[in-house]
Amino acid sequence: MTETQNTNNIEQAQKRQELAQKMDKALDKITKEVNALITQNENAIAEAEREKTQLLQDQANAQREHDEAVDEVDKDKLRNAKDNLWIAESKLKKNAKKLEDLHNETLMSLEDFKTKIDELDSTVDKKHKALYDKAVDLLREIDQIDDEFRADSDKLQALYHAMVYKVGKGKREFTFSTGGSIISPADGRVRYEPVYPVEPFLREVYVRAFGNTYNDVKGHF
């Protein structure tokens, strides 16, 4: 790796780190804002539910007083009981509307919602673009590594073939296997298989990642 490439890699790594920090900051800020709104709403609903329980009890008491006034045929008591019952029922209706609003009304304006989504999309997209560029660079580097393996194998096969059939004249004692070389006197072929092969690994990774054969994907980056 040249000094220029190393410098570029360092700069790109720093850029990715800065983008990651910016994304984390935006996520943290908006997460806190969203959680605060949700908590506030949940607390308000819980309070309204407690209020509803008390109002139902007040309504039951008012209804009982009303029924007693009817049974006693007490005009003044009935008038007061009707007023109390109306008040209790009115409060219950108001509470029901409050609960309905708390359950159904949005916790922020559509404009504010879109602004936050745009902010998140923007910061995450920038970070992911940097990661994408890094992935492409790595895949290109892997392709170059594989090219080196292939070139080495081709050179070795040509040299081994010359050594066996030009120098050794194809004699059996000159046909043997050692290291990664495989020499077959039966058909005269000479093959070199690396002791540390990269291609099988690349095939597995490419197919798992892209669902294509290695040769279909190789060189497309």
C-alpha positions as a printed Julia matrix, in Angstrom:
221×3 Matrix{Float64}:
   0.0     0.0     0.0
   1.43    3.38   -1.02
   1.78    6.3     1.37
  -0.95    8.15   -0.55
  -3.34    5.2    -0.24
  -2.57    4.91    3.46
  -3.28    8.63    3.95
  -6.55    8.31    2.04
  -7.58    5.33    4.15
  -6.88    7.27    7.35
  -8.86   10.27    6.1
 -11.77    8.06    5.06
 -11.75    6.31    8.44
 -11.83    9.69   10.2
 -14.7    10.79    7.98
 -16.66    7.63    8.78
 -16.06    8.2    12.48
 -17.27   11.8    12.25
 -20.39   10.73   10.33
 -21.05    7.97   12.86
 -20.79   10.45   15.73
 -23.1    12.87   13.94
 -25.63   10.11   13.28
 -25.48    8.9    16.89
 -25.98   12.47   18.12
 -29.02   12.97   15.88
 -30.47    9.6    16.87
 -29.93   10.32   20.56
 -31.5    13.79   20.34
 -34.59   12.69   18.45
 -34.93    9.5    20.5
 -35.04   11.57   23.69
 -37.6    13.95   22.17
 -39.81   11.1    20.97
 -39.55    9.19   24.26
 -40.42   12.36   26.19
 -43.57   12.85   24.1
 -44.57    9.21   24.53
 -43.97    9.29   28.29
 -45.91   12.53   28.64
 -48.83   11.04   26.7
 -48.8     7.79   28.68
 -48.73    9.7    31.97
 -51.65   11.87   30.84
 -53.65    8.77   29.87
 -52.92    7.14   33.23
 -54.04   10.29   35.04
 -57.22   10.48   32.95
 -57.96    6.82   33.71
 -57.6     7.49   37.44
 -59.89   10.49   37.04
 -62.39    8.29   35.19
 -62.46    5.79   38.07
 -63.29    8.56   40.54
 -65.9    10.09   38.22
 -67.63    6.73   37.81
 -67.83    6.48   41.57
 -69.22   10.03   41.77
 -71.8     9.17   39.11
 -72.85    6.05   41.0
 -73.25    8.06   44.2
 -75.26   10.74   42.38
 -77.48    8.1    40.8
 -78.11    6.5    44.19
 -79.04    9.87   45.71
 -81.36   10.52   42.77
 -83.08    7.17   43.19
 -83.49    7.75   46.92
 -85.05   11.18   46.28
 -87.49    9.62   43.82
 -88.45    6.95   46.35
 -88.87    9.53   49.1
 -90.81   11.88   46.83
 -88.65   14.71   48.14
 -88.88   17.56   45.64
 -85.96   19.6    46.97
 -83.74   16.57   47.42
 -84.65   15.36   43.92
 -83.77   18.75   42.43
 -80.33   18.66   44.06
 -79.83   15.01   43.1
 -80.65   15.76   39.45
 -78.13   18.61   39.44
 -75.45   16.41   40.98
 -76.19   13.57   38.54
 -76.02   15.94   35.56
 -72.7    17.33   36.79
 -71.29   13.81   37.29
 -72.4    12.66   33.83
 -71.06   15.84   32.2
 -67.67   15.32   33.83
 -67.64   11.72   32.6
 -68.36   12.85   29.03
 -65.59   15.41   29.26
 -63.23   12.76   30.59
 -64.19   10.35   27.79
 -63.39   13.05   25.2
 -60.09   13.73   26.91
 -59.14   10.04   26.81
 -60.2     9.77   23.17
 -57.98   12.71   22.26
 -55.05   11.34   24.24
 -55.35    7.98   22.47
 -55.91    9.31   18.95
 -54.36   12.75   18.5
 -50.8    12.86   17.16
 -48.09   13.93   19.57
 -46.39   16.29   17.11
 -47.31   18.18   13.98
 -46.87   16.58   10.58
 -44.34   19.26    9.67
 -42.25   18.53   12.76
 -42.53   14.8    12.09
 -41.28   15.18    8.51
 -38.43   17.43    9.65
 -37.21   14.8    12.1
 -37.51   12.0     9.54
 -35.56   14.06    7.0
 -32.86   14.78    9.59
 -32.53   11.09   10.45
 -32.53   10.0     6.81
 -29.89   12.56    5.92
 -27.46   11.66    8.7
 -27.89    7.9     8.3
 -27.62    8.05    4.5
 -24.34    9.96    4.72
 -22.87    7.4     7.09
 -24.11    4.49    4.99
 -22.64    6.08    1.85
 -19.25    6.14    3.56
 -19.68    2.51    4.62
 -20.76    1.6     1.09
 -17.64    3.23   -0.34
 -15.52    1.32    2.16
 -17.21   -1.97    1.22
 -16.64   -1.32   -2.49
 -12.97   -0.53   -1.85
 -12.58   -3.73    0.17
 -14.24   -5.82   -2.53
 -12.0    -4.29   -5.17
  -8.99   -5.05   -3.0
 -10.18   -8.65   -2.61
 -10.53   -8.9    -6.38
  -6.96   -7.68   -6.74
  -5.78  -10.26   -4.21
  -7.54  -12.98   -6.15
  -5.94  -11.74   -9.37
  -2.54  -12.12   -7.72
  -3.38  -15.69   -6.71
  -4.49  -16.5   -10.24
  -1.41  -14.9   -11.77
   0.89  -16.8    -9.4
  -0.89  -20.05  -10.17
  -0.61  -19.49  -13.93
   3.1   -18.69  -13.67
   3.79  -21.71  -11.48
   1.84  -24.05  -13.73
   3.78  -22.87  -16.78
   7.11  -23.18  -14.97
   6.29  -26.57  -13.44
   5.21  -27.87  -16.83
   8.51  -26.77  -18.35
  10.46  -28.32  -15.47
   8.67  -31.65  -15.76
   8.38  -32.05  -19.51
  11.2   -29.91  -20.87
  13.82  -30.37  -18.18
  12.74  -33.73  -16.79
  11.6   -34.99  -20.2
   8.44  -36.35  -18.62
  10.24  -39.1   -16.76
   8.24  -40.62  -13.92
  10.78  -39.7   -11.26
  10.27  -36.07  -12.26
   6.51  -36.29  -11.81
   5.5   -35.96   -8.19
   3.42  -33.81   -5.89
   4.93  -31.38   -3.43
   3.47  -28.34   -1.74
   0.63  -27.11   -3.88
   1.75  -28.65   -7.16
  -0.09  -31.65   -8.54
   1.55  -33.4   -11.48
  -0.25  -36.2   -13.27
   1.95  -38.33  -15.54
  -1.12  -40.1   -16.86
  -2.43  -37.16  -18.86
   0.57  -34.85  -18.71
  -1.25  -32.12  -16.82
   0.43  -29.92  -14.26
  -1.75  -28.06  -11.78
  -0.95  -25.8    -8.89
  -3.39  -25.6    -6.0
  -2.47  -23.0    -3.35
  -1.87  -24.25    0.16
  -3.72  -21.13    1.34
  -6.4   -20.75   -1.33
  -8.4   -17.53   -1.38
 -10.77  -18.39   -4.23
 -12.94  -20.95   -2.34
 -13.39  -18.41    0.43
 -14.29  -15.71   -2.09
 -16.77  -17.99   -3.81
 -18.53  -18.72   -0.54
 -18.63  -15.06    0.52
 -19.8   -13.75   -2.84
 -22.54  -16.34   -3.23
 -23.75  -15.82    0.34
 -23.74  -12.03   -0.07
 -25.06  -11.65   -3.59
 -26.7   -14.93   -4.51
 -24.6   -15.2    -7.65
 -21.63  -17.26   -8.66
 -18.23  -15.84   -7.89
 -17.35  -15.34  -11.56
 -20.64  -13.49  -12.16
 -19.81  -10.93   -9.5
 -16.03  -10.7    -9.82
 -14.81   -7.48  -11.38
 -18.14   -5.68  -11.07
 -16.87   -3.27   -8.43
